[in-house]
Amino acid sequence: MVLFAVIDIIGNIPIIIDLRKKVGHIQSEKASIIAGIIMIVFLFLGKSLLSLIGIDVNSFAVAGAFVLFFIALEMILGVTLYKDNNDSGVTASIFPLAFPLIAGPGSLTTLLSLRAEFRLENIIVAVIINVILIYAVLKTSVKIEHIIGKNGINIIRKVFGVILLAIAVKLFAANIKVLF
């Protein structure tokens, strides 16, 4: 659920539909698989990378809590705090869809933060389940928009934003104690 809230694939349906209009066809399979690979590779190599530069997982989790906090604020308030100015629509399936929209800073930070609390096998299963859900949403995004409507998508986005905000506070509180 944490990854689902962070990735917010339902809340990103308007962005996905906009990408489809701009670049035409989006390869749902390719985007889902590449996002999953990025997340799993980061799950394994992220901790080594952090230790290489001298950062412990708890410090990263506190930093990740701040990232999640700002993502939650974006979802709840409907503001944009982070904007990627790269408009190279070369292949929307990989960039910006697989990375950074799906496997972006929030989800990668969350993966390492979850690693401090959960078993590796459980996190991998969560990534796989989320990739399957991402694929299903990408394949049916136009139908979902027609069924739920723009107001429904906005409501879902705000609900997941509040859940994500609570997760950020919990993550911060749990890891800040370890640091001090």
ZIVENBEL-V284747 format. One record per residue. N is the residue number from 1. RES is the residue in one small letter. PHI is phi in whole degrees, 0 to 359 (* if undefined). Layout:
n=(N N)
res=(RES RES)
phi=(PHI PHI)
This chain:
n=(1 2 3 4 5 6 7 8 9 10 11 12 13 14 15 16 17 18 19 20 21 22 23 24 25 26 27 28 29 30 31 32 33 34 35 36 37 38 39 40 41 42 43 44 45 46 47 48 49 50 51 52 53 54 55 56 57 58 59 60 61 62 63 64 65 66 67 68 69 70 71 72 73 74 75 76 77 78 79 80 81 82 83 84 85 86 87 88 89 90 91 92 93 94 95 96 97 98 99 100 101 102 103 104 105 106 107 108 109 110 111 112 113 114 115 116 117 118 119 120 121 122 123 124 125 126 127 128 129 130 131 132 133 134 135 136 137 138 139 140 141 142 143 144 145 146 147 148 149 150 151 152 153 154 155 156 157 158 159 160 161 162 163 164 165 166 167 168 169 170 171 172 173 174 175 176 177 178 179 180)
res=(m v l f a v i d i i g n i p i i i d l r k k v g h i q s e k a s i i a g i i m i v f l f l g k s l l s l i g i d v n s f a v a g a f v l f f i a l e m i l g v t l y k d n n d s g v t a s i f p l a f p l i a g p g s l t t l l s l r a e f r l e n i i v a v i i n v i l i y a v l k t s v k i e h i i g k n g i n i i r k v f g v i l l a i a v k l f a a n i k v l f)
phi=(* 298 297 300 293 289 294 50 296 293 294 269 304 301 293 297 296 298 297 300 292 284 249 88 283 250 279 299 297 297 298 294 295 296 298 298 296 302 294 290 298 293 301 277 267 299 294 296 298 297 292 298 262 83 243 274 297 294 296 296 295 295 298 297 298 294 299 298 301 289 297 298 299 301 292 286 272 73 254 247 266 239 225 269 271 279 254 278 286 299 218 293 293 265 238 261 286 295 222 256 294 271 262 254 303 295 290 291 297 298 301 292 294 294 297 286 246 236 288 302 299 295 292 297 298 298 297 297 299 295 296 296 296 299 302 298 292 299 293 244 300 292 295 298 298 292 288 280 82 295 294 297 296 296 295 299 299 290 297 295 296 294 299 296 297 296 296 298 296 298 297 297 298 292 269 291 298 294 287 250)
